[in-house]
């Protein structure tokens, strides 16, 4: 399973509605502070990366596309 599919699967199994890859999950009101932390932990554990303070910005987590970009930057892809 590729990065984007893994992220999409995580979100779609935990959110009430299926999200598009470019949909801003914060703007849609789908994320509270607890879920935001769960999302960070998922990314760290699923992709074996460390999310530092410099990466804890809403822009990095607002959509499937944004999270994929964050993961790929940490992996040295793209």
PQR file with spaces between the fields and no chain letter, atoms N, CA, C, O and H, PARSE charges and radii, in Angstrom:
ATOM       1  N    UNK     1       0.848   -1.175    0.000 -0.4000 1.5000
ATOM       2  CA   UNK     1       0.000    0.000    0.000 -0.0000 2.0000
ATOM       3  C    UNK     1       0.896    1.243    0.000  0.5500 1.7000
ATOM       4  O    UNK     1       1.848    1.317    0.778 -0.5500 1.4000
ATOM       5  N    UNK     2       0.605    2.200   -0.850 -0.4000 1.5000
ATOM       6  CA   UNK     2       1.440    3.400   -0.908 -0.0000 2.0000
ATOM       7  C    UNK     2       1.095    4.363    0.227  0.5500 1.7000
ATOM       8  O    UNK     2       0.108    4.176    0.939 -0.5500 1.4000
ATOM       9  H    UNK     2      -0.167    2.140   -1.482  0.4000 1.0000
ATOM      10  N    UNK     3       1.911    5.378    0.378 -0.4000 1.5000
ATOM      11  CA   UNK     3       1.774    6.345    1.472 -0.0000 2.0000
ATOM      12  C    UNK     3       0.394    6.980    1.499  0.5500 1.7000
ATOM      13  O    UNK     3      -0.263    6.999    2.540 -0.5500 1.4000
ATOM      14  H    UNK     3       2.712    5.530   -0.201  0.4000 1.0000
ATOM      15  N    UNK     4      -0.045    7.493    0.373 -0.4000 1.5000
ATOM      16  CA   UNK     4      -1.329    8.194    0.315 -0.0000 2.0000
ATOM      17  C    UNK     4      -2.481    7.265    0.690  0.5500 1.7000
ATOM      18  O    UNK     4      -3.402    7.677    1.394 -0.5500 1.4000
ATOM      19  H    UNK     4       0.489    7.477   -0.473  0.4000 1.0000
ATOM      20  N    UNK     5      -2.437    6.039    0.235 -0.4000 1.5000
ATOM      21  CA   UNK     5      -3.495    5.070    0.549 -0.0000 2.0000
ATOM      22  C    UNK     5      -3.524    4.758    2.035  0.5500 1.7000
ATOM      23  O    UNK     5      -4.599    4.648    2.626 -0.5500 1.4000
ATOM      24  H    UNK     5      -1.689    5.704   -0.337  0.4000 1.0000
ATOM      25  N    UNK     6      -2.359    4.615    2.642 -0.4000 1.5000
ATOM      26  CA   UNK     6      -2.295    4.335    4.078 -0.0000 2.0000
ATOM      27  C    UNK     6      -2.873    5.488    4.896  0.5500 1.7000
ATOM      28  O    UNK     6      -3.591    5.264    5.870 -0.5500 1.4000
ATOM      29  H    UNK     6      -1.486    4.704    2.162  0.4000 1.0000
ATOM      30  N    UNK     7      -2.562    6.709    4.502 -0.4000 1.5000
ATOM      31  CA   UNK     7      -3.090    7.885    5.202 -0.0000 2.0000
ATOM      32  C    UNK     7      -4.594    7.985    4.998  0.5500 1.7000
ATOM      33  O    UNK     7      -5.340    8.209    5.951 -0.5500 1.4000
ATOM      34  H    UNK     7      -1.979    6.891    3.711  0.4000 1.0000
ATOM      35  N    UNK     8      -5.037    7.823    3.768 -0.4000 1.5000
ATOM      36  CA   UNK     8      -6.473    7.890    3.446 -0.0000 2.0000
ATOM      37  C    UNK     8      -7.246    6.833    4.230  0.5500 1.7000
ATOM      38  O    UNK     8      -8.324    7.113    4.754 -0.5500 1.4000
ATOM      39  H    UNK     8      -4.432    7.641    2.994  0.4000 1.0000
ATOM      40  N    UNK     9      -6.708    5.642    4.309 -0.4000 1.5000
ATOM      41  CA   UNK     9      -7.366    4.553    5.043 -0.0000 2.0000
ATOM      42  C    UNK     9      -7.493    4.902    6.522  0.5500 1.7000
ATOM      43  O    UNK     9      -8.551    4.699    7.119 -0.5500 1.4000
ATOM      44  H    UNK     9      -5.832    5.415    3.883  0.4000 1.0000
ATOM      45  N    UNK    10      -6.432    5.422    7.111 -0.4000 1.5000
ATOM      46  CA   UNK    10      -6.474    5.825    8.518 -0.0000 2.0000
ATOM      47  C    UNK    10      -7.577    6.860    8.742  0.5500 1.7000
ATOM      48  O    UNK    10      -8.404    6.712    9.641 -0.5500 1.4000
ATOM      49  H    UNK    10      -5.573    5.587    6.626  0.4000 1.0000
ATOM      50  N    UNK    11      -7.580    7.904    7.921 -0.4000 1.5000
ATOM      51  CA   UNK    11      -8.578    8.969    8.091 -0.0000 2.0000
ATOM      52  C    UNK    11      -9.990    8.456    7.859  0.5500 1.7000
ATOM      53  O    UNK    11     -10.899    8.759    8.632 -0.5500 1.4000
ATOM      54  H    UNK    11      -6.908    8.025    7.191  0.4000 1.0000
ATOM      55  N    UNK    12     -10.174    7.689    6.810 -0.4000 1.5000
ATOM      56  CA   UNK    12     -11.528    7.253    6.463 -0.0000 2.0000
ATOM      57  C    UNK    12     -12.103    6.217    7.421  0.5500 1.7000
ATOM      58  O    UNK    12     -13.315    6.005    7.445 -0.5500 1.4000
ATOM      59  H    UNK    12      -9.435    7.443    6.182  0.4000 1.0000
ATOM      60  N    UNK    13     -11.252    5.574    8.206 -0.4000 1.5000
ATOM      61  CA   UNK    13     -11.773    4.638    9.203 -0.0000 2.0000
ATOM      62  C    UNK    13     -12.047    5.331   10.535  0.5500 1.7000
ATOM      63  O    UNK    13     -12.632    4.731   11.438 -0.5500 1.4000
ATOM      64  H    UNK    13     -10.267    5.747    8.186  0.4000 1.0000
ATOM      65  N    UNK    14     -11.632    6.582   10.661 -0.4000 1.5000
ATOM      66  CA   UNK    14     -11.813    7.295   11.925 -0.0000 2.0000
ATOM      67  C    UNK    14     -12.694    8.534   11.827  0.5500 1.7000
ATOM      68  O    UNK    14     -13.129    9.069   12.847 -0.5500 1.4000
ATOM      69  H    UNK    14     -11.157    7.068    9.928  0.4000 1.0000
ATOM      70  N    UNK    15     -12.953    8.982   10.634 -0.4000 1.5000
ATOM      71  CA   UNK    15     -13.790   10.171   10.448 -0.0000 2.0000
ATOM      72  C    UNK    15     -15.170    9.762    9.953  0.5500 1.7000
ATOM      73  O    UNK    15     -15.320    8.720    9.314 -0.5500 1.4000
ATOM      74  H    UNK    15     -12.599    8.548    9.806  0.4000 1.0000
ATOM      75  N    UNK    16     -16.185   10.587   10.248 -0.4000 1.5000
ATOM      76  CA   UNK    16     -17.553   10.210    9.888 -0.0000 2.0000
ATOM      77  C    UNK    16     -17.824   10.175    8.380  0.5500 1.7000
ATOM      78  O    UNK    16     -18.696    9.435    7.926 -0.5500 1.4000
ATOM      79  H    UNK    16     -16.063   11.433   10.766  0.4000 1.0000
ATOM      80  N    UNK    17     -17.088   10.965    7.609 -0.4000 1.5000
ATOM      81  CA   UNK    17     -17.273   11.013    6.159 -0.0000 2.0000
ATOM      82  C    UNK    17     -15.959   10.716    5.462  0.5500 1.7000
ATOM      83  O    UNK    17     -14.884   11.001    5.991 -0.5500 1.4000
ATOM      84  H    UNK    17     -16.380   11.567    7.978  0.4000 1.0000
ATOM      85  N    UNK    18     -16.053   10.145    4.280 -0.4000 1.5000
ATOM      86  CA   UNK    18     -14.858    9.896    3.480 -0.0000 2.0000
ATOM      87  C    UNK    18     -14.297   11.236    3.014  0.5500 1.7000
ATOM      88  O    UNK    18     -15.049   12.114    2.591 -0.5500 1.4000
ATOM      89  H    UNK    18     -16.927    9.914    3.850  0.4000 1.0000
ATOM      90  N    UNK    19     -12.991   11.390    3.090 -0.4000 1.5000
ATOM      91  CA   UNK    19     -12.374   12.655    2.706 -0.0000 2.0000
ATOM      92  C    UNK    19     -11.660   12.527    1.361  0.5500 1.7000
ATOM      93  O    UNK    19     -11.120   11.476    1.019 -0.5500 1.4000
ATOM      94  H    UNK    19     -12.380   10.676    3.433  0.4000 1.0000
ATOM      95  N    UNK    20     -11.676   13.629    0.613 -0.4000 1.5000
ATOM      96  CA   UNK    20     -10.909   13.715   -0.629 -0.0000 2.0000
ATOM      97  C    UNK    20      -9.452   13.996   -0.280  0.5500 1.7000
ATOM      98  O    UNK    20      -9.164   14.501    0.805 -0.5500 1.4000
ATOM      99  H    UNK    20     -12.115   14.483    0.891  0.4000 1.0000
ATOM     100  N    UNK    21      -8.551   13.683   -1.165 -0.4000 1.5000
ATOM     101  CA   UNK    21      -7.120   13.876   -0.901 -0.0000 2.0000
ATOM     102  C    UNK    21      -6.767   15.337   -0.650  0.5500 1.7000
ATOM     103  O    UNK    21      -5.828   15.618    0.096 -0.5500 1.4000
ATOM     104  H    UNK    21      -8.785   13.273   -2.046  0.4000 1.0000
ATOM     105  N    UNK    22      -7.490   16.268   -1.249 -0.4000 1.5000
ATOM     106  CA   UNK    22      -7.180   17.687   -1.083 -0.0000 2.0000
ATOM     107  C    UNK    22      -8.107   18.393   -0.094  0.5500 1.7000
ATOM     108  O    UNK    22      -8.020   19.610    0.068 -0.5500 1.4000
ATOM     109  H    UNK    22      -8.252   16.040   -1.855  0.4000 1.0000
ATOM     110  N    UNK    23      -8.979   17.657    0.558 -0.4000 1.5000
ATOM     111  CA   UNK    23      -9.943   18.260    1.479 -0.0000 2.0000
ATOM     112  C    UNK    23      -9.268   18.661    2.790  0.5500 1.7000
ATOM     113  O    UNK    23      -8.537   17.870    3.386 -0.5500 1.4000
ATOM     114  H    UNK    23      -9.049   16.669    0.426  0.4000 1.0000
ATOM     115  N    UNK    24      -9.515   19.882    3.227 -0.4000 1.5000
ATOM     116  CA   UNK    24      -8.956   20.398    4.476 -0.0000 2.0000
ATOM     117  C    UNK    24      -9.799   19.869    5.637  0.5500 1.7000
ATOM     118  O    UNK    24     -10.912   20.338    5.872 -0.5500 1.4000
ATOM     119  H    UNK    24     -10.108   20.525    2.743  0.4000 1.0000
ATOM     120  N    UNK    25      -9.259   18.894    6.353 -0.4000 1.5000
ATOM     121  CA   UNK    25     -10.024   18.252    7.420 -0.0000 2.0000
ATOM     122  C    UNK    25     -10.218   19.165    8.625  0.5500 1.7000
ATOM     123  O    UNK    25     -11.137   18.953    9.416 -0.5500 1.4000
ATOM     124  H    UNK    25      -8.355   18.513    6.162  0.4000 1.0000
ATOM     125  N    UNK    26      -9.365   20.179    8.776 -0.4000 1.5000
ATOM     126  CA   UNK    26      -9.541   21.157    9.848 -0.0000 2.0000
ATOM     127  C    UNK    26     -10.678   22.112    9.502  0.5500 1.7000
ATOM     128  O    UNK    26     -11.557   22.363   10.328 -0.5500 1.4000
ATOM     129  H    UNK    26      -8.618   20.351    8.134  0.4000 1.0000
ATOM     130  N    UNK    27     -10.661   22.643    8.285 -0.4000 1.5000
ATOM     131  CA   UNK    27     -11.728   23.540    7.827 -0.0000 2.0000
ATOM     132  C    UNK    27     -13.089   22.854    7.844  0.5500 1.7000
ATOM     133  O    UNK    27     -14.109   23.488    8.115 -0.5500 1.4000
ATOM     134  H    UNK    27      -9.948   22.439    7.614  0.4000 1.0000
ATOM     135  N    UNK    28     -13.097   21.565    7.554 -0.4000 1.5000
ATOM     136  CA   UNK    28     -14.355   20.805    7.537 -0.0000 2.0000
ATOM     137  C    UNK    28     -14.853   20.498    8.949  0.5500 1.7000
ATOM     138  O    UNK    28     -15.943   19.950    9.117 -0.5500 1.4000
ATOM     139  H    UNK    28     -12.269   21.050    7.334  0.4000 1.0000
ATOM     140  N    UNK    29     -14.061   20.848    9.960 -0.4000 1.5000
ATOM     141  CA   UNK    29     -14.459   20.611   11.342 -0.0000 2.0000
ATOM     142  C    UNK    29     -14.365   19.156   11.770  0.5500 1.7000
ATOM     143  O    UNK    29     -15.046   18.740   12.708 -0.5500 1.4000
ATOM     144  H    UNK    29     -13.176   21.293    9.823  0.4000 1.0000
ATOM     145  N    UNK    30     -13.531   18.383   11.097 -0.4000 1.5000
ATOM     146  CA   UNK    30     -13.417   16.954   11.381 -0.0000 2.0000
ATOM     147  C    UNK    30     -12.345   16.623   12.414  0.5500 1.7000
ATOM     148  O    UNK    30     -12.223   15.474   12.837 -0.5500 1.4000
ATOM     149  H    UNK    30     -12.978   18.721   10.335  0.4000 1.0000
ATOM     150  N    UNK    31     -11.567   17.630   12.822 -0.4000 1.5000
ATOM     151  CA   UNK    31     -10.432   17.376   13.707 -0.0000 2.0000
ATOM     152  C    UNK    31     -10.569   18.176   14.999  0.5500 1.7000
ATOM     153  O    UNK    31     -10.771   19.390   14.973 -0.5500 1.4000
ATOM     154  H    UNK    31     -11.666   18.563   12.478  0.4000 1.0000
ATOM     155  N    UNK    32     -10.456   17.479   16.126 -0.4000 1.5000
ATOM     156  CA   UNK    32     -10.339   18.163   17.408 -0.0000 2.0000
ATOM     157  C    UNK    32      -8.901   17.962   17.898  0.5500 1.7000
ATOM     158  O    UNK    32      -8.108   17.303   17.226 -0.5500 1.4000
ATOM     159  H    UNK    32     -10.291   16.493   16.147  0.4000 1.0000
ATOM     160  N    UNK    33      -8.567   18.515   19.043 -0.4000 1.5000
ATOM     161  CA   UNK    33      -7.177   18.446   19.505 -0.0000 2.0000
ATOM     162  C    UNK    33      -6.730   17.007   19.788  0.5500 1.7000
ATOM     163  O    UNK    33      -5.579   16.657   19.524 -0.5500 1.4000
ATOM     164  H    UNK    33      -9.212   19.051   19.589  0.4000 1.0000
ATOM     165  N    UNK    34      -7.619   16.179   20.318 -0.4000 1.5000
ATOM     166  CA   UNK    34      -7.273   14.787   20.584 -0.0000 2.0000
ATOM     167  C    UNK    34      -6.984   14.038   19.276  0.5500 1.7000
ATOM     168  O    UNK    34      -6.005   13.297   19.185 -0.5500 1.4000
ATOM     169  H    UNK    34      -8.553   16.463   20.532  0.4000 1.0000
ATOM     170  N    UNK    35      -7.836   14.235   18.270 -0.4000 1.5000
ATOM     171  CA   UNK    35      -7.614   13.553   16.999 -0.0000 2.0000
ATOM     172  C    UNK    35      -6.346   14.072   16.320  0.5500 1.7000
ATOM     173  O    UNK    35      -5.651   13.310   15.647 -0.5500 1.4000
ATOM     174  H    UNK    35      -8.631   14.838   18.343  0.4000 1.0000
ATOM     175  N    UNK    36      -6.042   15.342   16.487 -0.4000 1.5000
ATOM     176  CA   UNK    36      -4.813   15.891   15.901 -0.0000 2.0000
ATOM     177  C    UNK    36      -3.596   15.172   16.463  0.5500 1.7000
ATOM     178  O    UNK    36      -2.664   14.854   15.725 -0.5500 1.4000
ATOM     179  H    UNK    36      -6.606   15.961   17.033  0.4000 1.0000
ATOM     180  N    UNK    37      -3.601   14.914   17.767 -0.4000 1.5000
ATOM     181  CA   UNK    37      -2.481   14.194   18.374 -0.0000 2.0000
ATOM     182  C    UNK    37      -2.448   12.738   17.902  0.5500 1.7000
ATOM     183  O    UNK    37      -1.372   12.185   17.679 -0.5500 1.4000
ATOM     184  H    UNK    37      -4.358   15.172   18.367  0.4000 1.0000
ATOM     185  N    UNK    38      -3.610   12.122   17.750 -0.4000 1.5000
ATOM     186  CA   UNK    38      -3.663   10.752   17.239 -0.0000 2.0000
ATOM     187  C    UNK    38      -3.105   10.694   15.817  0.5500 1.7000
ATOM     188  O    UNK    38      -2.432    9.733   15.444 -0.5500 1.4000
ATOM     189  H    UNK    38      -4.485   12.572   17.931  0.4000 1.0000
ATOM     190  N    UNK    39      -3.387   11.718   15.039 -0.4000 1.5000
ATOM     191  CA   UNK    39      -2.900   11.785   13.667 -0.0000 2.0000
ATOM     192  C    UNK    39      -1.372   11.884   13.645  0.5500 1.7000
ATOM     193  O    UNK    39      -0.716   11.207   12.853 -0.5500 1.4000
ATOM     194  H    UNK    39      -3.934   12.499   15.342  0.4000 1.0000
ATOM     195  N    UNK    40      -0.813   12.719   14.504 -0.4000 1.5000
ATOM     196  CA   UNK    40       0.643   12.850   14.589 -0.0000 2.0000
ATOM     197  C    UNK    40       1.269   11.505   14.988  0.5500 1.7000
ATOM     198  O    UNK    40       2.250   11.068   14.387 -0.5500 1.4000
ATOM     199  H    UNK    40      -1.346   13.269   15.147  0.4000 1.0000
ATOM     200  N    UNK    41       0.698   10.867   15.993 -0.4000 1.5000
ATOM     201  CA   UNK    41       1.217    9.566   16.436 -0.0000 2.0000
ATOM     202  C    UNK    41       1.114    8.515   15.336  0.5500 1.7000
ATOM     203  O    UNK    41       2.030    7.715   15.151 -0.5500 1.4000
ATOM     204  H    UNK    41      -0.099   11.223   16.481  0.4000 1.0000
ATOM     205  N    UNK    42       0.001    8.516   14.608 -0.4000 1.5000
ATOM     206  CA   UNK    42      -0.152    7.582   13.493 -0.0000 2.0000
ATOM     207  C    UNK    42       0.966    7.783   12.477  0.5500 1.7000
ATOM     208  O    UNK    42       1.600    6.818   12.051 -0.5500 1.4000
ATOM     209  H    UNK    42      -0.744    9.166   14.758  0.4000 1.0000
ATOM     210  N    UNK    43       1.206    9.016   12.094 -0.4000 1.5000
ATOM     211  CA   UNK    43       2.236    9.302   11.083 -0.0000 2.0000
ATOM     212  C    UNK    43       3.606    8.834   11.582  0.5500 1.7000
ATOM     213  O    UNK    43       4.355    8.199   10.840 -0.5500 1.4000
ATOM     214  H    UNK    43       0.692    9.800   12.441  0.4000 1.0000
ATOM     215  N    UNK    44       3.928    9.144   12.827 -0.4000 1.5000
ATOM     216  CA   UNK    44       5.228    8.732   13.362 -0.0000 2.0000
ATOM     217  C    UNK    44       5.374    7.215   13.382  0.5500 1.7000
ATOM     218  O    UNK    44       6.407    6.681   12.978 -0.5500 1.4000
ATOM     219  H    UNK    44       3.320    9.659   13.430  0.4000 1.0000
ATOM     220  N    UNK    45       4.353    6.533   13.847 -0.4000 1.5000
ATOM     221  CA   UNK    45       4.436    5.078   13.977 -0.0000 2.0000
ATOM     222  C    UNK    45       4.322    4.356   12.634  0.5500 1.7000
ATOM     223  O    UNK    45       5.075    3.422   12.358 -0.5500 1.4000
ATOM     224  H    UNK    45       3.514    6.967   14.175  0.4000 1.0000
ATOM     225  N    UNK    46       3.393    4.788   11.817 -0.4000 1.5000
ATOM     226  CA   UNK    46       3.148    4.109   10.540 -0.0000 2.0000
ATOM     227  C    UNK    46       4.325    4.242    9.582  0.5500 1.7000
ATOM     228  O    UNK    46       4.631    3.313    8.834 -0.5500 1.4000
ATOM     229  H    UNK    46       2.781    5.546   12.041  0.4000 1.0000
ATOM     230  N    UNK    47       4.989    5.405    9.607 -0.4000 1.5000
ATOM     231  CA   UNK    47       6.047    5.674    8.632 -0.0000 2.0000
ATOM     232  C    UNK    47       7.440    5.738    9.277  0.5500 1.7000
ATOM     233  O    UNK    47       8.422    6.072    8.615 -0.5500 1.4000
ATOM     234  H    UNK    47       4.741    6.159   10.214  0.4000 1.0000
ATOM     235  N    UNK    48       7.511    5.419   10.554 -0.4000 1.5000
ATOM     236  CA   UNK    48       8.770    5.375   11.297 -0.0000 2.0000
ATOM     237  C    UNK    48       9.571    6.659   11.102  0.5500 1.7000
ATOM     238  O    UNK    48      10.740    6.633   10.717 -0.5500 1.4000
ATOM     239  H    UNK    48       6.713    5.147   11.092  0.4000 1.0000
ATOM     240  N    UNK    49       8.909    7.780   11.378 -0.4000 1.5000
ATOM     241  CA   UNK    49       9.570    9.083   11.316 -0.0000 2.0000
ATOM     242  C    UNK    49       9.285    9.818   12.616  0.5500 1.7000
ATOM     243  O    UNK    49       8.358    9.468   13.347 -0.5500 1.4000
ATOM     244  H    UNK    49       7.960    7.801   11.691  0.4000 1.0000
ATOM     245  N    UNK    50      10.078   10.829   12.899 -0.4000 1.5000
ATOM     246  CA   UNK    50       9.857   11.659   14.072 -0.0000 2.0000
ATOM     247  C    UNK    50       9.356   13.020   13.605  0.5500 1.7000
ATOM     248  O    UNK    50       9.979   13.682   12.775 -0.5500 1.4000
ATOM     249  H    UNK    50      10.831   11.113   12.305  0.4000 1.0000
ATOM     250  N    UNK    51       8.226   13.414   14.153 -0.4000 1.5000
ATOM     251  CA   UNK    51       7.669   14.727   13.838 -0.0000 2.0000
ATOM     252  C    UNK    51       8.172   15.694   14.901  0.5500 1.7000
ATOM     253  O    UNK    51       7.759   15.632   16.059 -0.5500 1.4000
ATOM     254  H    UNK    51       7.720   12.876   14.826  0.4000 1.0000
ATOM     255  N    UNK    52       9.064   16.583   14.495 -0.4000 1.5000
ATOM     256  CA   UNK    52       9.618   17.570   15.420 -0.0000 2.0000
ATOM     257  C    UNK    52       8.708   18.780   15.541  0.5500 1.7000
ATOM     258  O    UNK    52       7.736   18.918   14.799 -0.5500 1.4000
ATOM     259  H    UNK    52       9.400   16.633   13.554  0.4000 1.0000
ATOM     260  N    UNK    53       9.030   19.642   16.471 -0.4000 1.5000
ATOM     261  CA   UNK    53       8.233   20.850   16.697 -0.0000 2.0000
ATOM     262  C    UNK    53       8.083   21.687   15.432  0.5500 1.7000
ATOM     263  O    UNK    53       7.045   22.309   15.207 -0.5500 1.4000
ATOM     264  H    UNK    53       9.819   19.530   17.074  0.4000 1.0000
ATOM     265  N    UNK    54       9.128   21.697   14.610 -0.4000 1.5000
ATOM     266  CA   UNK    54       9.082   22.502   13.381 -0.0000 2.0000
ATOM     267  C    UNK    54       8.049   21.965   12.382  0.5500 1.7000
ATOM     268  O    UNK    54       7.615   22.690   11.486 -0.5500 1.4000
ATOM     269  H    UNK    54       9.971   21.192   14.793  0.4000 1.0000
ATOM     270  N    UNK    55       7.662   20.707   12.535 -0.4000 1.5000
ATOM     271  CA   UNK    55       6.673   20.107   11.634 -0.0000 2.0000
ATOM     272  C    UNK    55       5.248   20.122   12.191  0.5500 1.7000
ATOM     273  O    UNK    55       4.301   19.773   11.486 -0.5500 1.4000
ATOM     274  H    UNK    55       8.014   20.118   13.262  0.4000 1.0000
ATOM     275  N    UNK    56       5.099   20.520   13.438 -0.4000 1.5000
ATOM     276  CA   UNK    56       3.774   20.512   14.074 -0.0000 2.0000
ATOM     277  C    UNK    56       2.978   21.751   13.682  0.5500 1.7000
ATOM     278  O    UNK    56       2.583   22.557   14.524 -0.5500 1.4000
ATOM     279  H    UNK    56       5.868   20.804   14.011  0.4000 1.0000
ATOM     280  N    UNK    57       2.761   21.872   12.401 -0.4000 1.5000
ATOM     281  CA   UNK    57       1.974   22.974   11.865 -0.0000 2.0000
ATOM     282  C    UNK    57       0.750   22.405   11.168  0.5500 1.7000
ATOM     283  O    UNK    57       0.804   21.355   10.529 -0.5500 1.4000
ATOM     284  H    UNK    57       3.082   21.217   11.717  0.4000 1.0000
ATOM     285  N    UNK    58      -0.334   23.112   11.306 -0.4000 1.5000
ATOM     286  CA   UNK    58      -1.602   22.667   10.716 -0.0000 2.0000
ATOM     287  C    UNK    58      -1.475   22.395    9.218  0.5500 1.7000
ATOM     288  O    UNK    58      -2.081   21.456    8.701 -0.5500 1.4000
ATOM     289  H    UNK    58      -0.378   23.966   11.825  0.4000 1.0000
ATOM     290  N    UNK    59      -0.699   23.202    8.536 -0.4000 1.5000
ATOM     291  CA   UNK    59      -0.539   23.026    7.085 -0.0000 2.0000
ATOM     292  C    UNK    59       0.004   21.646    6.728  0.5500 1.7000
ATOM     293  O    UNK    59      -0.296   21.135    5.649 -0.5500 1.4000
ATOM     294  H    UNK    59      -0.207   23.964    8.956  0.4000 1.0000
ATOM     295  N    UNK    60       0.790   21.034    7.598 -0.4000 1.5000
ATOM     296  CA   UNK    60       1.360   19.713    7.331 -0.0000 2.0000
ATOM     297  C    UNK    60       0.358   18.580    7.513  0.5500 1.7000
ATOM     298  O    UNK    60       0.606   17.459    7.070 -0.5500 1.4000
ATOM     299  H    UNK    60       1.034   21.449    8.475  0.4000 1.0000
ATOM     300  N    UNK    61      -0.773   18.862    8.160 -0.4000 1.5000
ATOM     301  CA   UNK    61      -1.730   17.816    8.511 -0.0000 2.0000
ATOM     302  C    UNK    61      -3.138   18.087    8.007  0.5500 1.7000
ATOM     303  O    UNK    61      -4.065   17.358    8.359 -0.5500 1.4000
ATOM     304  H    UNK    61      -0.974   19.773    8.520  0.4000 1.0000
ATOM     305  N    UNK    62      -3.317   19.117    7.195 -0.4000 1.5000
ATOM     306  CA   UNK    62      -4.674   19.537    6.828 -0.0000 2.0000
ATOM     307  C    UNK    62      -5.374   18.651    5.802  0.5500 1.7000
ATOM     308  O    UNK    62      -6.594   18.723    5.658 -0.5500 1.4000
ATOM     309  H    UNK    62      -2.563   19.709    6.909  0.4000 1.0000
ATOM     310  N    UNK    63      -4.624   17.822    5.093 -0.4000 1.5000
ATOM     311  CA   UNK    63      -5.246   16.971    4.067 -0.0000 2.0000
ATOM     312  C    UNK    63      -4.381   15.735    3.828  0.5500 1.7000
ATOM     313  O    UNK    63      -3.234   15.660    4.269 -0.5500 1.4000
ATOM     314  H    UNK    63      -3.632   17.764    5.210  0.4000 1.0000
ATOM     315  N    UNK    64      -4.955   14.784    3.129 -0.4000 1.5000
ATOM     316  CA   UNK    64      -4.192   13.595    2.737 -0.0000 2.0000
ATOM     317  C    UNK    64      -2.959   14.025    1.940  0.5500 1.7000
ATOM     318  O    UNK    64      -1.861   13.518    2.168 -0.5500 1.4000
ATOM     319  H    UNK    64      -5.887   14.844    2.771  0.4000 1.0000
ATOM     320  N    UNK    65      -3.142   14.951    1.015 -0.4000 1.5000
ATOM     321  CA   UNK    65      -2.021   15.427    0.197 -0.0000 2.0000
ATOM     322  C    UNK    65      -0.928   16.069    1.057  0.5500 1.7000
ATOM     323  O    UNK    65       0.258   15.819    0.841 -0.5500 1.4000
ATOM     324  H    UNK    65      -4.034   15.363    0.830  0.4000 1.0000
ATOM     325  N    UNK    66      -1.325   16.899    2.034 -0.4000 1.5000
ATOM     326  CA   UNK    66      -0.352   17.584    2.889 -0.0000 2.0000
ATOM     327  C    UNK    66       0.419   16.585    3.748  0.5500 1.7000
ATOM     328  O    UNK    66       1.637   16.698    3.889 -0.5500 1.4000
ATOM     329  H    UNK    66      -2.289   17.102    2.210  0.4000 1.0000
ATOM     330  N    UNK    67      -0.276   15.620    4.316 -0.4000 1.5000
ATOM     331  CA   UNK    67       0.381   14.616    5.153 -0.0000 2.0000
ATOM     332  C    UNK    67       1.326   13.768    4.311  0.5500 1.7000
ATOM     333  O    UNK    67       2.427   13.434    4.751 -0.5500 1.4000
ATOM     334  H    UNK    67      -1.265   15.528    4.202  0.4000 1.0000
ATOM     335  N    UNK    68       0.900   13.425    3.113 -0.4000 1.5000
ATOM     336  CA   UNK    68       1.764   12.661    2.197 -0.0000 2.0000
ATOM     337  C    UNK    68       3.037   13.440    1.911  0.5500 1.7000
ATOM     338  O    UNK    68       4.130   12.873    1.924 -0.5500 1.4000
ATOM     339  H    UNK    68       0.006   13.697    2.756  0.4000 1.0000
ATOM     340  N    UNK    69       2.904   14.724    1.654 -0.4000 1.5000
ATOM     341  CA   UNK    69       4.080   15.568    1.409 -0.0000 2.0000
ATOM     342  C    UNK    69       5.026   15.589    2.597  0.5500 1.7000
ATOM     343  O    UNK    69       6.243   15.517    2.425 -0.5500 1.4000
ATOM     344  H    UNK    69       2.016   15.185    1.644  0.4000 1.0000
ATOM     345  N    UNK    70       4.477   15.687    3.801 -0.4000 1.5000
ATOM     346  CA   UNK    70       5.288   15.678    5.013 -0.0000 2.0000
ATOM     347  C    UNK    70       6.062   14.367    5.131  0.5500 1.7000
ATOM     348  O    UNK    70       7.266   14.370    5.383 -0.5500 1.4000
ATOM     349  H    UNK    70       3.488   15.746    3.941  0.4000 1.0000
ATOM     350  N    UNK    71       5.371   13.265    4.951 -0.4000 1.5000
ATOM     351  CA   UNK    71       6.010   11.946    5.045 -0.0000 2.0000
ATOM     352  C    UNK    71       7.101   11.817    3.983  0.5500 1.7000
ATOM     353  O    UNK    71       8.195   11.337    4.281 -0.5500 1.4000
ATOM     354  H    UNK    71       4.392   13.263    4.746  0.4000 1.0000
ATOM     355  N    UNK    72       6.823   12.229    2.773 -0.4000 1.5000
ATOM     356  CA   UNK    72       7.810   12.114    1.692 -0.0000 2.0000
ATOM     357  C    UNK    72       9.022   13.010    1.928  0.5500 1.7000
ATOM     358  O    UNK    72      10.142   12.634    1.581 -0.5500 1.4000
ATOM     359  H    UNK    72       5.935   12.618    2.531  0.4000 1.0000
ATOM     360  N    UNK    73       8.817   14.186    2.511 -0.4000 1.5000
ATOM     361  CA   UNK    73       9.956   15.047    2.853 -0.0000 2.0000
ATOM     362  C    UNK    73      10.854   14.363    3.880  0.5500 1.7000
ATOM     363  O    UNK    73      12.080   14.416    3.782 -0.5500 1.4000
ATOM     364  H    UNK    73       7.907   14.492    2.793  0.4000 1.0000
ATOM     365  N    UNK    74      10.235   13.729    4.855 -0.4000 1.5000
ATOM     366  CA   UNK    74      11.024   13.031    5.882 -0.0000 2.0000
ATOM     367  C    UNK    74      11.726   11.805    5.302  0.5500 1.7000
ATOM     368  O    UNK    74      12.798   11.416    5.766 -0.5500 1.4000
ATOM     369  H    UNK    74       9.240   13.686    4.934  0.4000 1.0000
ATOM     370  N    UNK    75      11.128   11.215    4.306 -0.4000 1.5000
ATOM     371  CA   UNK    75      11.718   10.022    3.677 -0.0000 2.0000
ATOM     372  C    UNK    75      12.720   10.395    2.585  0.5500 1.7000
ATOM     373  O    UNK    75      13.383    9.524    2.022 -0.5500 1.4000
ATOM     374  H    UNK    75      10.257   11.531    3.929  0.4000 1.0000
ATOM     375  N    UNK    76      12.830   11.694    2.286 -0.4000 1.5000
ATOM     376  CA   UNK    76      13.736   12.138    1.243 -0.0000 2.0000
ATOM     377  C    UNK    76      13.211   11.905   -0.152  0.5500 1.7000
ATOM     378  O    UNK    76      13.984   11.835   -1.108 -0.5500 1.4000
ATOM     379  H    UNK    76      12.291   12.402    2.743  0.4000 1.0000
ATOM     380  N    UNK    77      11.878   11.781   -0.282 -0.4000 1.5000
ATOM     381  CA   UNK    77      11.242   11.564   -1.577 -0.0000 2.0000
ATOM     382  C    UNK    77      10.648   12.881   -2.033  0.5500 1.7000
ATOM     383  O    UNK    77      10.181   13.681   -1.223 -0.5500 1.4000
ATOM     384  H    UNK    77      11.249   11.838    0.495  0.4000 1.0000
ATOM     385  N    UNK    78      10.671   13.096   -3.335 -0.4000 1.5000
ATOM     386  CA   UNK    78       9.972   14.260   -3.885 -0.0000 2.0000
ATOM     387  C    UNK    78      10.730   15.495   -3.906  0.5500 1.7000
ATOM     388  O    UNK    78      10.223   16.524   -4.351 -0.5500 1.4000
ATOM     389  H    UNK    78      11.050   12.446   -3.993  0.4000 1.0000
